[in-house]
Amino acid sequence: MLKKQEKIGKVQSEAFEWMESIVFALVIVVLIFTFLFRAVQVDGTSMVPTLQDKDKVILFSAGYTPKNGDIVVLTEENGFNKPLIKRVIAVGGQTINIDPVNHIVYVDDVPLHEPYIAEPIRTAGDAYTYPLTIPEGKVFCMGDNRNHSSDSRSSLVGMIDNEKVMGKVLFRYAPLSSFGGVYKYE
């Protein structure tokens, strides 16, 4: 009888250890995906051809500081009341200029190399007059599908406080046919 109780005790002990390990692993995963990484779904076509509607991406958020060329997710605090995914074009202290004739975007008088845009940019309806210097602590973002993107050029979005940037998109995980990194162009 004693051996049977010892076996039951050993099985219970092992089961408890397994449960403890599983709970610990779940807590670690929750902490990682709360403070370091986040999963976000693309809503709309403003980042075509780089990202498609309904793509799912992972972004890095802990201690992230926006940099030119990064694809970022902006918080819901905008005129659309939903997170937006855009590309950082200029950061605080930089000057942006959009040439309406040649359809070129300049940052600090240097034309951007933008192989990722869907078509040449139009500037009709912009909320700003260019050239425009970005205040410190803010970023100017645009969608890659420039003519079909509500972004920093719009009064509904405007320039974004750095604190309103949730993080940088690292890679796309769905659909699986498009799995991989989302690269920054310089």
NORUR-V865271 format. One record per residue. N is the residue number from 1. OMEGA is omega in whole degrees, 0 to 359 (* if undefined). Layout:
BEGIN
n=N omega=OMEGA
n=N omega=OMEGA
END
This chain:
BEGIN
n=1 omega=182
n=2 omega=179
n=3 omega=179
n=4 omega=179
n=5 omega=177
n=6 omega=179
n=7 omega=179
n=8 omega=179
n=9 omega=179
n=10 omega=178
n=11 omega=179
n=12 omega=179
n=13 omega=178
n=14 omega=179
n=15 omega=178
n=16 omega=179
n=17 omega=178
n=18 omega=179
n=19 omega=178
n=20 omega=179
n=21 omega=179
n=22 omega=179
n=23 omega=178
n=24 omega=179
n=25 omega=178
n=26 omega=178
n=27 omega=179
n=28 omega=179
n=29 omega=179
n=30 omega=179
n=31 omega=179
n=32 omega=183
n=33 omega=174
n=34 omega=188
n=35 omega=183
n=36 omega=186
n=37 omega=175
n=38 omega=175
n=39 omega=183
n=40 omega=175
n=41 omega=178
n=42 omega=180
n=43 omega=179
n=44 omega=187
n=45 omega=184
n=46 omega=180
n=47 omega=175
n=48 omega=11
n=49 omega=183
n=50 omega=178
n=51 omega=181
n=52 omega=175
n=53 omega=179
n=54 omega=172
n=55 omega=177
n=56 omega=185
n=57 omega=173
n=58 omega=177
n=59 omega=177
n=60 omega=186
n=61 omega=187
n=62 omega=175
n=63 omega=183
n=64 omega=174
n=65 omega=182
n=66 omega=179
n=67 omega=179
n=68 omega=176
n=69 omega=180
n=70 omega=171
n=71 omega=187
n=72 omega=173
n=73 omega=180
n=74 omega=181
n=75 omega=182
n=76 omega=183
n=77 omega=178
n=78 omega=183
n=79 omega=181
n=80 omega=180
n=81 omega=174
n=82 omega=177
n=83 omega=179
n=84 omega=176
n=85 omega=184
n=86 omega=177
n=87 omega=177
n=88 omega=180
n=89 omega=180
n=90 omega=178
n=91 omega=182
n=92 omega=179
n=93 omega=179
n=94 omega=179
n=95 omega=179
n=96 omega=176
n=97 omega=178
n=98 omega=180
n=99 omega=184
n=100 omega=181
n=101 omega=182
n=102 omega=177
n=103 omega=181
n=104 omega=175
n=105 omega=178
n=106 omega=170
n=107 omega=184
n=108 omega=178
n=109 omega=178
n=110 omega=179
n=111 omega=178
n=112 omega=171
n=113 omega=187
n=114 omega=179
n=115 omega=185
n=116 omega=184
n=117 omega=183
n=118 omega=182
n=119 omega=179
n=120 omega=186
n=121 omega=169
n=122 omega=183
n=123 omega=181
n=124 omega=177
n=125 omega=178
n=126 omega=179
n=127 omega=186
n=128 omega=170
n=129 omega=183
n=130 omega=1
n=131 omega=186
n=132 omega=177
n=133 omega=182
n=134 omega=179
n=135 omega=176
n=136 omega=179
n=137 omega=179
n=138 omega=175
n=139 omega=176
n=140 omega=185
n=141 omega=177
n=142 omega=173
n=143 omega=178
n=144 omega=176
n=145 omega=193
n=146 omega=185
n=147 omega=178
n=148 omega=184
n=149 omega=170
n=150 omega=187
n=151 omega=184
n=152 omega=177
n=153 omega=183
n=154 omega=177
n=155 omega=177
n=156 omega=181
n=157 omega=180
n=158 omega=177
n=159 omega=188
n=160 omega=173
n=161 omega=179
n=162 omega=181
n=163 omega=180
n=164 omega=176
n=165 omega=183
n=166 omega=181
n=167 omega=183
n=168 omega=177
n=169 omega=180
n=170 omega=181
n=171 omega=177
n=172 omega=179
n=173 omega=176
n=174 omega=3
n=175 omega=183
n=176 omega=180
n=177 omega=180
n=178 omega=182
n=179 omega=175
n=180 omega=182
n=181 omega=173
n=182 omega=192
n=183 omega=178
n=184 omega=177
n=185 omega=179
n=186 omega=*
END
